Every structure is written in C-alpha cells, then in structure tokens.
Amino acid sequence: MPFGYDSGFDTITLATLSSVGVTAAQSVTGAAMTFQVTVSSIGTNVVIRFEGSLDGTNFFNLSSTNTDTTITANGTYGYALSGCPVQYARLRLVSVSGGTPSIATVLGVS
C-alpha cells in the first residue's frame, strides 16, 4: 500500500545522504508533500533536488521552475510542494562544496 494512503497525513524518514546520490524512492499517494531536510557538517554548500516519478524508473525535478535548491548553512529546512500528483518521491544530493555534510530527510504526504 502506498505511503500516505491510509490517513490524512503520514511521515517517513528517508536515508541520510553523505555523498552525491539519491535516497530510495518512496511510493506515495496524494498531491501535497513536505520535505524536511536537516543538514549538518556543511562546508560551503550542498545542492539538493526534490524528485518525483510516475513509473518508479524515470524521475524528474518537482520544482515548477525545474531548479535545484542550494543550502549554505547547517540547520533544518522545510519545503512544501503542492499539486504534485506522483507515484514515487525521493531526494537527490546533486553536489557538495566543501565539508563532509550529512543530509537527513523526512518526507510528509497528504
């Protein structure tokens, strides 16, 4: 059963990323998602991308402007996305500039 199917709002912790790559894809239902991203041990910056897919194989940027997100300081950040009816969601760490960062993500879906 897809994540978010059985209640009004569900959360799940995705894998923590420490190098360029992606979390495992999470099967989701609903059109509203919130990514809570906690960054620690950042150097200069990290660039992340919120990705979605309709088939679980081909992923695309969930940003309406097809842009990535640059984070320049340690902390917890929230990104609310609406109108994103996809079957799968994940987070991509696109690049790291300095430091040995850790990117922990919690995904919420309604």
Helices and strands as residue ranges (DSSP letters): E 10-13, E 21-22, E 26-27, E 32-53, E 59-61, E 69-71, E 75-82, E 88-109
